[in-house]
């Protein structure tokens, strides 16, 4: 809708099919719709999904022939409106985890024991983007956390080595001659410089390895997404062919 503000803001604007399909309207109460398809009469009852609405469902399930239950996959990491206080990480507060629970409770109702139940997953594209962004964030945070720990450990080791060397220098100064002390100090400085250089090189190697791993993970994720998109396109083409075949057959 944000990409179509100019069209929607037109005084003569009329919603098209996509506008209607993408419009989110909160269902309250029970909305009954009658329609005919291939000489069959259908009665469709749309009921609200909020917890406050669920107690009104029970009498709708008497003598029904099918239950269509829609689940928004994009809500797996979102919090229910009724759960403002509940933590988003809690399984009970997830909007998608709440949906199957209400589905199972309605299916097990004594009013609908003879009804067939169909579960439909909506918003698959937004779910894919949401899950991929969420997983990539967790992977990035995980690698970043490990890198910080490694750097802290290396810094602690360097500090300990420096303290030990300072103690050794003090002991040597107090127990040996000046010439010997100078030679030992020079040797210790060379050792410190070499050790520090090696540690810095190790840190750079670790960072490069982590960056390479992250790049490989990103490439794998991109390849998986491309494969999924290709599979979805193939499935859509097959469905379109089946629909065309069914509608054109006598």
DRENVO-188664 format. One record per residue: x, z, y of N, C-alpha, C, O in turn; residue in three letters. Coordinates in steps of 0.2 Angstrom, whole numbers, padded with zeros to 4 digits, always signed. Layout:
REM residues N
XZYXZYXZYXZYAla/...
***
This chain:
REM residues 250
+0004+0000-0006+0000+0000+0000+0004+0000+0006+0002-0003+0011Unk/+0010+0003+0006+0014+0004+0012+0017-0003+0013+0019-0005+0019Unk/+0018-0007+0008+0021-0014+0009+0015-0019+0012+0017-0024+0014Unk/+0009-0017+0012+0003-0021+0014+0000-0018+0020-0006-0019+0021Unk/+0003-0014+0024+0000-0010+0030-0003-0015+0034-0009-0014+0037Unk/+0000-0021+0036-0003-0026+0041-0009-0029+0038-0014-0030+0042Unk/-0009-0030+0031-0015-0033+0028-0021-0028+0028-0027-0029+0030Unk/-0019-0022+0026-0024-0016+0026-0027-0014+0033-0033-0013+0033Unk/-0023-0015+0038-0025-0013+0045-0029-0018+0048-0031-0017+0054Unk/-0029-0024+0045-0034-0029+0048-0041-0027+0048-0044-0025+0043Unk/-0044-0028+0054-0051-0026+0055-0056-0029+0050-0061-0027+0048Unk/-0054-0035+0047-0058-0039+0042-0055-0038+0035-0057-0042+0031Unk/-0052-0032+0034-0049-0031+0028-0054-0030+0022-0059-0026+0023Unk/-0053-0033+0017-0057-0032+0011-0052-0031+0005-0047-0035+0004Unk/-0053-0026+0001-0049-0024-0004-0049-0029-0010-0054-0032-0012Unk/-0043-0031-0012-0043-0036-0018-0043-0032-0025-0043-0026-0025Unk/-0042-0036-0030-0042-0032-0037-0037-0027-0038-0038-0022-0040Unk/-0031-0029-0035-0025-0024-0036-0026-0018-0032-0024-0013-0034Unk/-0029-0019-0026-0030-0013-0022-0035-0008-0025-0034-0002-0025Unk/-0040-0011-0028-0045-0007-0032-0042-0003-0038-0043+0003-0039Unk/-0038-0007-0042-0034-0004-0048-0029+0001-0046-0028+0006-0050Unk/-0026+0000-0040-0021+0005-0038-0023+0011-0034-0019+0015-0032Unk/-0030+0011-0033-0032+0017-0029-0034+0023-0033-0037+0022-0038Unk/-0031+0028-0030-0032+0035-0034-0038+0039-0031-0037+0041-0025Unk/-0043+0040-0035-0049+0043-0032-0050+0049-0037-0051+0048-0043Unk/-0050+0055-0034-0051+0061-0038-0058+0061-0041-0063+0060-0037Unk/-0059+0062-0048-0066+0062-0051-0068+0069-0051-0065+0074-0053Unk/-0074+0070-0048-0078+0076-0048-0084+0075-0052-0088+0070-0050Unk/-0086+0080-0056-0093+0079-0059-0092+0074-0065-0087+0073-0068Unk/-0098+0071-0066-0099+0066-0071-0101+0060-0068-0107+0060-0065Unk/-0098+0054-0069-0100+0048-0066-0102+0043-0072-0098+0042-0076Unk/-0108+0041-0072-0111+0037-0078-0111+0030-0075-0114+0028-0070Unk/-0108+0025-0079-0108+0018-0078-0111+0014-0084-0109+0015-0090Unk/-0116+0009-0083-0118+0005-0088-0116-0002-0087-0116-0005-0081Unk/-0114-0005-0092-0112-0012-0092-0113-0016-0099-0113-0013-0104Unk/-0113-0023-0098-0114-0027-0105-0108-0031-0106-0105-0034-0101Unk/-0106-0031-0112-0100-0035-0114-0101-0038-0121-0102-0035-0126Unk/-0101-0045-0121-0103-0049-0127-0109-0046-0130-0109-0045-0136Unk/-0114-0046-0127-0121-0044-0129-0121-0037-0131-0126-0035-0135Unk/-0117-0033-0130-0117-0026-0132-0118-0021-0125-0114-0022-0120Unk/-0122-0016-0126-0123-0012-0120-0119-0006-0121-0118-0002-0126Unk/-0115-0005-0115-0111+0001-0115-0113+0006-0110-0115+0004-0104Unk/-0112+0013-0111-0113+0018-0107-0106+0022-0106-0104+0025-0111Unk/-0103+0021-0100-0097+0024-0099-0097+0031-0095-0100+0030-0089Unk/-0095+0036-0097-0095+0043-0093-0088+0045-0091-0084+0046-0095Unk/-0087+0045-0085-0080+0047-0082-0081+0054-0080-0085+0056-0075Unk/-0077+0058-0082-0077+0065-0081-0071+0068-0077-0065+0064-0078Unk/-0071+0073-0073-0065+0075-0070-0060+0078-0074-0062+0082-0079Unk/-0054+0078-0073-0048+0080-0077-0046+0087-0075-0042+0090-0079Unk/-0048+0090-0069-0046+0096-0067-0049+0102-0071-0054+0101-0075Unk/-0045+0108-0072-0047+0113-0076-0054+0115-0074-0058+0117-0079Unk/-0056+0115-0068-0063+0118-0066-0068+0113-0068-0074+0115-0068Unk/-0066+0106-0069-0071+0101-0072-0072+0101-0079-0077+0099-0082Unk/-0067+0104-0083-0067+0103-0090-0073+0106-0094-0075+0104-0099Unk/-0075+0112-0091-0081+0115-0094-0087+0111-0094-0092+0113-0097Unk/-0087+0106-0089-0093+0102-0089-0093+0096-0094-0098+0092-0094Unk/-0088+0095-0098-0087+0090-0102-0092+0090-0109-0094+0086-0111Unk/-0093+0097-0111-0095+0098-0118-0101+0094-0120-0102+0091-0125Unk/-0106+0094-0115-0113+0090-0117-0112+0083-0117-0117+0079-0119Unk/-0106+0080-0114-0106+0073-0114-0103+0070-0120-0104+0064-0121Unk/-0101+0074-0125-0098+0072-0131-0103+0071-0137-0102+0069-0142Unk/-0110+0073-0136-0115+0072-0141-0117+0064-0142-0118+0061-0137Unk/-0116+0062-0148-0118+0055-0150-0113+0050-0147-0116+0044-0146Unk/-0107+0052-0145-0103+0047-0142-0100+0043-0148-0099+0046-0153Unk/-0098+0037-0147-0095+0033-0152-0087+0032-0151-0083+0031-0156Unk/-0085+0034-0145-0077+0034-0144-0076+0038-0138-0079+0038-0133Unk/-0070+0041-0138-0067+0044-0132-0061+0041-0130-0056+0040-0134Unk/-0060+0039-0124-0054+0036-0121-0051+0041-0116-0053+0043-0111Unk/-0045+0043-0118-0041+0048-0115-0035+0045-0112-0031+0043-0115Unk/-0035+0045-0105-0029+0042-0101-0024+0048-0099-0026+0053-0097Unk/-0018+0046-0100-0012+0051-0099-0007+0047-0094-0005+0042-0096Unk/-0006+0050-0088-0001+0047-0084+0006+0050-0086+0008+0055-0085Unk/+0010+0045-0089+0017+0046-0091+0021+0048-0085+0026+0052-0086Unk/+0020+0046-0079+0024+0048-0073+0023+0055-0071+0027+0057-0067Unk/+0019+0059-0074+0018+0066-0073+0022+0071-0077+0020+0077-0076Unk/+0026+0068-0081+0030+0073-0086+0034+0078-0082+0035+0083-0084Unk/+0037+0076-0076+0041+0081-0072+0037+0083-0066+0041+0085-0061Unk/+0031+0083-0066+0027+0085-0060+0023+0091-0061+0021+0092-0067Unk/+0021+0095-0056+0017+0101-0057+0010+0099-0056+0008+0095-0052Unk/+0005+0103-0060-0002+0102-0058-0004+0105-0052-0001+0110-0049Unk/-0009+0102-0049-0011+0105-0042-0014+0112-0043-0013+0116-0039Unk/-0017+0114-0049-0019+0121-0050-0013+0126-0052-0015+0132-0051Unk/-0007+0123-0053-0002+0127-0054+0003+0128-0049+0009+0126-0050Unk/+0001+0129-0043+0006+0130-0037+0011+0135-0038+0017+0134-0035Unk/+0009+0140-0041+0014+0146-0042+0018+0145-0048+0024+0148-0048Unk/+0016+0141-0053+0020+0140-0059+0026+0136-0058+0026+0132-0054Unk/+0031+0138-0062+0037+0134-0061+0037+0127-0064+0033+0126-0069Unk/+0039+0122-0061+0039+0115-0063+0042+0114-0070+0040+0110-0074Unk/+0047+0118-0072+0050+0118-0078+0046+0121-0084+0048+0119-0090Unk/+0041+0124-0082+0037+0127-0088+0033+0122-0091+0030+0118-0088Unk/+0033+0122-0098+0029+0117-0102+0022+0117-0100+0018+0112-0100Unk/+0019+0123-0099+0012+0123-0097+0010+0120-0091+0004+0118-0090Unk/+0015+0120-0086+0013+0117-0079+0014+0110-0079+0012+0107-0073Unk/+0017+0107-0084+0018+0099-0083+0011+0096-0084+0007+0097-0088Unk/+0010+0091-0079+0003+0088-0079+0002+0084-0086-0003+0083-0088Unk/+0008+0081-0088+0007+0077-0094+0006+0081-0100+0003+0079-0105Unk/+0010+0087-0100+0009+0091-0106+0002+0095-0106-0001+0096-0111Unk/-0001+0095-0100-0008+0098-0100-0013+0093-0102-0018+0095-0105Unk/-0012+0087-0101-0017+0082-0103-0018+0081-0111-0024+0081-0113Unk/-0012+0081-0115-0014+0081-0122-0017+0088-0125-0021+0087-0129Unk/-0016+0093-0121-0019+0100-0124-0027+0099-0122-0031+0101-0126Unk/-0029+0096-0117-0036+0096-0115-0039+0090-0120-0045+0091-0121Unk/-0035+0085-0121-0037+0080-0126-0039+0083-0133-0044+0081-0136Unk/-0034+0087-0135-0035+0090-0142-0041+0095-0142-0045+0095-0147Unk/-0042+0099-0137-0047+0103-0136-0054+0100-0136-0059+0102-0139Unk/-0054+0094-0133-0061+0090-0132-0062+0087-0139-0068+0086-0141Unk/-0057+0084-0142-0058+0081-0149-0060+0086-0154-0063+0084-0159Unk/-0058+0092-0154-0060+0097-0159-0066+0100-0157-0069+0104-0161Unk/-0070+0098-0152-0076+0101-0150-0081+0099-0155-0081+0094-0158Unk/-0086+0104-0156-0091+0102-0161-0096+0097-0159-0099+0094-0164Unk/-0096+0095-0153-0100+0090-0151-0097+0083-0152-0101+0078-0152Unk/-0091+0082-0154-0088+0076-0154-0084+0075-0161-0080+0071-0162Unk/-0087+0079-0166-0083+0079-0173-0084+0072-0176-0079+0070-0180Unk/-0089+0067-0174-0089+0061-0177-0087+0055-0173-0087+0049-0175Unk/-0083+0057-0167-0081+0052-0163-0074+0050-0164-0070+0054-0166Unk/-0073+0044-0163-0066+0041-0163-0062+0042-0157-0066+0042-0151Unk/-0056+0044-0157-0052+0046-0150-0047+0041-0149-0043+0040-0154Unk/-0046+0038-0143-0041+0034-0141-0037+0037-0135-0040+0038-0130Unk/-0031+0037-0136-0026+0040-0130-0023+0034-0127-0019+0030-0130Unk/-0023+0033-0120-0020+0028-0117-0015+0031-0112-0017+0036-0108Unk/-0009+0028-0112-0004+0030-0107-0003+0026-0101-0002+0020-0102Unk/-0004+0029-0096-0004+0025-0089+0002+0026-0086+0006+0030-0087Unk/+0003+0022-0081+0009+0022-0076+0016+0022-0080+0020+0026-0079Unk/+0016+0017-0085+0023+0017-0089+0029+0015-0085+0034+0017-0086Unk/+0028+0011-0080+0033+0008-0075+0036+0014-0071+0042+0015-0070Unk/+0031+0018-0068+0033+0023-0064+0036+0029-0068+0041+0033-0066Unk/+0034+0030-0075+0037+0034-0079+0044+0033-0081+0048+0037-0081Unk/+0045+0026-0082+0052+0024-0084+0057+0025-0078+0062+0028-0079Unk/+0055+0024-0072+0059+0025-0066+0060+0032-0065+0065+0034-0063Unk/+0055+0036-0066+0055+0043-0065+0060+0046-0070+0064+0051-0068Unk/+0059+0045-0076+0063+0047-0082+0070+0045-0081+0075+0049-0082Unk/+0071+0039-0079+0078+0037-0078+0082+0040-0073+0088+0042-0073Unk/+0078+0041-0067+0081+0044-0061+0083+0052-0063+0088+0054-0061Unk/+0078+0055-0067+0079+0062-0068+0085+0063-0073+0089+0067-0072Unk/+0085+0058-0078+0091+0059-0083+0097+0057-0080+0102+0061-0081Unk/+0098+0052-0075+0104+0051-0072+0106+0056-0068+0112+0058-0067Unk/+0101+0060-0065+0103+0066-0060+0106+0071-0065+0111+0074-0063Unk/+0103+0072-0071+0106+0078-0075+0112+0076-0078+0117+0080-0078Unk/+0114+0070-0079+0120+0067-0082+0125+0068-0076+0131+0071-0078Unk/+0124+0066-0070+0128+0067-0065+0130+0074-0063+0136+0076-0062Unk/+0125+0079-0063+0126+0086-0062+0130+0089-0068+0135+0093-0066Unk/+0129+0087-0074+0133+0089-0080+0140+0088-0079+0144+0092-0080Unk/+0142+0081-0078+0149+0079-0077+0152+0083-0071+0158+0085-0071Unk/+0149+0083-0065+0151+0086-0059+0153+0094-0061+0158+0096-0058Unk/+0149+0097-0065+0150+0104-0066+0156+0105-0070+0160+0110-0069Unk/+0157+0101-0075+0163+0101-0080+0169+0100-0076+0174+0103-0077Unk/+0169+0095-0071+0175+0093-0067+0177+0099-0063+0183+0101-0062Unk/+0172+0103-0060+0173+0109-0055+0177+0114-0060+0182+0117-0057Unk/+0174+0115-0066+0177+0120-0070+0184+0119-0072+0189+0123-0072Unk/+0186+0112-0073+0193+0110-0075+0197+0111-0069+0203+0114-0070Unk/+0195+0109-0063+0199+0110-0057+0201+0118-0056+0206+0120-0054Unk/+0196+0122-0057+0196+0129-0055+0201+0132-0060+0206+0136-0059Unk/+0201+0130-0067+0205+0133-0072+0213+0131-0070+0217+0135-0071Unk/+0214+0124-0068+0220+0122-0067+0223+0126-0061+0229+0128-0061Unk/+0219+0127-0056+0221+0131-0050+0223+0138-0052+0229+0140-0049Unk/+0220+0141-0056+0221+0148-0058+0228+0148-0062+0232+0152-0061Unk/+0229+0143-0066+0235+0143-0070+0241+0142-0065+0246+0145-0066Unk/+0240+0137-0060+0246+0136-0055+0247+0143-0052+0253+0145-0051Unk/+0242+0147-0050+0243+0153-0046+0247+0158-0050+0251+0161-0048Unk/+0245+0158-0057+0248+0163-0061+0255+0161-0062+0260+0166-0062Unk/+0257+0155-0063+0264+0153-0064+0268+0154-0058+0274+0157-0058Unk/+0265+0153-0052+0269+0155-0046+0270+0162-0045+0276+0164-0043Unk/+0265+0166-0047+0266+0174-0046+0272+0176-0051+0276+0180-0049Unk/+0272+0173-0057+0277+0175-0062+0284+0173-0060+0289+0177-0060Unk/+0284+0167-0057+0291+0164-0054+0293+0169-0049+0299+0170-0048Unk/+0289+0171-0044+0290+0175-0039+0293+0182-0041+0298+0184-0039Unk/+0290+0185-0046+0292+0191-0049+0299+0190-0052+0304+0194-0051Unk/+0300+0184-0056+0307+0183-0059+0312+0182-0053+0318+0185-0054Unk/+0311+0179-0048+0315+0178-0042+0317+0185-0039+0323+0186-0038Unk/+0312+0189-0039+0314+0196-0036+0318+0200-0040+0323+0203-0038Unk/+0317+0199-0047+0321+0203-0052+0328+0200-0052+0333+0204-0052Unk/+0329+0194-0051+0336+0191-0051+0340+0192-0045+0345+0194-0046Unk/+0336+0192-0039+0340+0194-0033+0342+0201-0033+0348+0202-0031Unk/+0339+0206-0036+0341+0213-0036+0346+0214-0042+0349+0220-0041Unk/+0347+0210-0046+0352+0211-0052+0358+0207-0053+0362+0208-0057Unk/+0358+0201-0049+0364+0196-0050+0367+0195-0043+0365+0197-0038Unk/+0373+0191-0043+0376+0189-0037+0373+0184-0033+0368+0181-0036Unk/+0376+0183-0027+0372+0178-0023+0373+0171-0026+0367+0167-0025Unk/+0378+0168-0028+0379+0162-0031+0374+0160-0037+0371+0155-0037Unk/+0374+0165-0041+0370+0164-0047+0362+0164-0045+0358+0160-0048Unk/+0361+0168-0040+0354+0169-0037+0352+0162-0034+0346+0160-0036Unk/+0356+0159-0030+0354+0152-0027+0353+0147-0033+0349+0143-0032Unk/+0358+0147-0038+0357+0142-0043+0350+0143-0047+0347+0138-0048Unk/+0349+0149-0048+0342+0150-0052+0336+0149-0048+0332+0146-0050Unk/+0337+0150-0041+0331+0148-0037+0330+0141-0036+0325+0139-0036Unk/+0336+0137-0036+0335+0130-0036+0332+0127-0042+0328+0123-0042Unk/+0334+0130-0048+0331+0128-0054+0324+0129-0055+0320+0125-0057Unk/+0322+0135-0052+0315+0137-0052+0311+0133-0048+0305+0131-0049Unk/+0314+0131-0042+0310+0126-0037+0309+0120-0041+0304+0117-0040Unk/+0314+0117-0044+0313+0111-0048+0308+0111-0053+0304+0107-0054Unk/+0308+0117-0057+0303+0118-0062+0296+0118-0059+0291+0115-0061Unk/+0295+0122-0053+0289+0122-0050+0286+0115-0047+0280+0113-0049Unk/+0291+0112-0044+0289+0105-0042+0287+0100-0048+0282+0097-0047Unk/+0291+0100-0053+0289+0096-0059+0282+0098-0062+0278+0094-0063Unk/+0281+0105-0063+0275+0107-0066+0269+0105-0061+0264+0103-0064Unk/+0270+0106-0055+0264+0104-0050+0263+0097-0051+0257+0095-0051Unk/+0268+0093-0051+0267+0086-0051+0263+0084-0058+0259+0080-0058Unk/+0266+0087-0063+0262+0085-0070+0255+0088-0070+0251+0084-0072Unk/+0254+0093-0067+0247+0096-0066+0242+0091-0062+0237+0090-0064Unk/+0245+0089-0056+0242+0084-0052+0240+0078-0056+0235+0075-0055Unk/+0245+0075-0059+0244+0069-0063+0239+0070-0068+0234+0066-0069Unk/+0239+0076-0072+0234+0077-0077+0227+0078-0074+0222+0075-0077Unk/+0226+0081-0068+0220+0081-0064+0217+0074-0063+0211+0072-0064Unk/+0222+0070-0060+0220+0063-0059+0217+0059-0065+0212+0055-0065Unk/+0221+0060-0070+0219+0057-0077+0212+0059-0079+0208+0055-0081Unk/+0211+0066-0078+0204+0068-0080+0199+0065-0076+0194+0063-0079Unk/+0200+0065-0069+0195+0062-0065+0194+0055-0067+0188+0053-0067Unk/+0199+0051-0068+0198+0044-0070+0194+0043-0076+0190+0039-0077Unk/+0196+0048-0081+0192+0047-0087+0185+0049-0086+0180+0045-0089Unk/+0183+0054-0082+0176+0056-0081+0173+0050-0077+0167+0048-0079Unk/+0176+0047-0073+0173+0041-0069+0172+0035-0074+0166+0032-0073Unk/+0176+0034-0078+0175+0029-0083+0169+0030-0088+0165+0026-0089Unk/+0169+0036-0090+0163+0038-0094+0157+0038-0090+0152+0035-0093Unk/+0156+0040-0084+0150+0039-0080+0148+0032-0079+0142+0030-0080Unk/+0153+0027-0078+0152+0020-0077+0149+0017-0084+0145+0013-0084Unk/+0152+0019-0089+0150+0017-0096+0143+0019-0097+0139+0015-0100Unk/+0141+0025-0096+0134+0028-0096+0129+0024-0092+0124+0022-0094Unk/+0131+0022-0086+0127+0019-0081+0126+0012-0084+0120+0009-0084Unk/+0131+0008-0087+0131+0002-0090+0126+0002-0096+0122-0003-0096Unk/+0127+0007-0100+0122+0007-0106+0115+0008-0104+0111+0005-0107Unk/+0114+0012-0099+0107+0014-0096+0104+0007-0093+0098+0005-0095Unk/+0108+0003-0090+0106-0003-0087+0104-0008-0092+0099-0011-0092Unk/+0108-0008-0098+0107-0013-0103+0101-0011-0107+0097-0015-0109Unk/+0100-0004-0108+0093-0002-0111+0087-0004-0107+0082-0006-0110Unk/+0088-0003-0100+0082-0004-0096+0081-0012-0096+0075-0014-0097Unk/+0086-0016-0096+0085-0023-0097+0081-0025-0104+0077-0029-0104Unk/+0084-0022-0109+0081-0023-0116+0073-0021-0116+0069-0025-0118Unk/+0072-0015-0113+0065-0013-0112+0060-0018-0108+0055-0019-0110Unk/+0063-0020-0103+0059-0025-0099+0058-0031-0102+0052-0034-0102Unk/+0063-0034-0106+0062-0040-0110+0057-0039-0115+0052-0043-0116Unk/+0057-0033-0119+0052-0031-0124+0045-0031-0121+0040-0034-0124Unk/+0044-0028-0115+0038-0027-0112+0035-0034-0110+0029-0036-0111Unk/+0040-0038-0107+0037-0045-0106+0035-0049-0112+0030-0053-0111Unk/+0039-0048-0117+0037-0052-0123+0030-0049-0126+0026-0053-0128Unk/+0029-0042-0126+0023-0039-0128+0017-0042-0123+0012-0044-0126Unk/+0018-0042-0117+0013-0045-0112+0011-0052-0114+0005-0054-0114Unk/+0016-0056-0115+0015-0063-0116+0011-0064-0123+0006-0068-0123Unk/+0013-0060-0128+0009-0060-0134+0002-0057-0133-0003-0061-0136Unk/+0001-0052-0129-0006-0050-0128-0010-0055-0124-0016-0056-0126Unk/-0007-0058-0119-0011-0064-0115-0013-0069-0120-0018-0072-0120Unk/-0008-0071-0125-0010-0077-0129-0015-0075-0134-0020-0079-0135Unk/-0015-0068-0136-0021-0066-0141-0027-0066-0137-0033-0068-0139Unk/-0027-0063-0130-0033-0063-0126-0036-0070-0125-0042-0071-0126Unk/-0032-0075-0124-0034-0082-0122-0037-0085-0129-0042-0088-0129Unk/-0034-0083-0135-0036-0086-0141-0043-0083-0143-0047-0087-0145Unk/-0044-0076-0141-0050-0073-0143-0056-0076-0138-0061-0077-0140Unk/-0054-0077-0132-0059-0079-0127-0061-0086-0128-0067-0088-0126Unk/-0057-0090-0130-0058-0097-0131-0061-0099-0138-0064-0104-0139Unk/-0060-0094-0142-0063-0096-0149-0071-0095-0149-0073-0091-0145Unk/-0075-0100-0153-0082-0099-0152-0085-0093-0156-0091-0092-0156Unk/
***
